Amino acid sequence: MSIHFEYLNQLGMVVNKSKTELMFMKNKKVSFPTEISIENEKIIVHTTMKVLGVQFDHDMSWTSHVETLTKNSLRMISGLKVIRRSLSQDDIMKVITSQYFGRLYYAIAVWHSSLTVKLQNKIEILHYKALRIAIRDYERLFPREMLDLLERQKPKIIDKYMTGSIYINCYLSGKPTRLLATIKENEYLIRRTGQLRYFDSSKKRIGKQALCNRIDEVVKIFDTSWTNLKNKDAIRIFLKKTFFRQDCDNNL
């Protein structure tokens, strides 16, 4: 890190060491220091770190991110109950979709597919809490099947939709080039093995977060028509037909 800071200084970039955070990411029980010193400045080692609005855990479990989402979502739920008194069902659904779901599902393609079943259930509970407010089901009398009639897709489907969007846009545009190169390499390896690839032989949950594993779960649903898509509108329509209608058919 000292060499890195010196390199940045040569480029004319000054590093504020007091604001520098450090986290060791691991999936095994390995001892790491609680702090390090660089040029007489102490840098604390964290077990969680927030990067671009996403809370990372040192073991990539996403527990802290789900806890943060739960805390923020419940706070928003209280506000939705208040404004529901003055809004129609259509208007409150617009607010829920844009404000509540927009925050709940932020960067969902990064973290959702690798959650444990318990954490996935927590996200799904937050999903239905907002829908119950829309129909004033404060006593939780209606089954989830009835809430699904409001036509708001479940977290798993949103995850697949967003992952599919990233994949198609990257493949057709060739940008970002580094991600495209990784995708092509992963595709070649997937065709050879046909199985999930893990970062180590322990086959722990962290392996599910490998890019090839996340994308493979989505791409195997596609037919060949996606290669003919020309613009963002066509991509969006294709993804909705692929995932949203499929989900509706399963519910029926």
Buried (B, 14 or more C-beta within 10 A) or exposed (E): EEEEBEEEEEEEEEBEBEEEEBBEEEBEEEEEEEEEEBEEEEBEBBEBBEEEEBBBBBBBBBBBBBBBBBEBBEEBBEEBEEEBEEBEEEEBBEBBBEBBBEEBBEEBBBBBBBBEEEBBEBBBEBBBBBBBBBBEBEEEEBEBEEBBEBEBBBBBBBBBBBBBBBBBBBBBEEEEEEBBEBBEEBBEEBEEEEEBBBEEEEEBBBBBBBBBBBBBBBBEEBEEEBEEBEEEEBBBEBBEEBBBEBBBEEEE
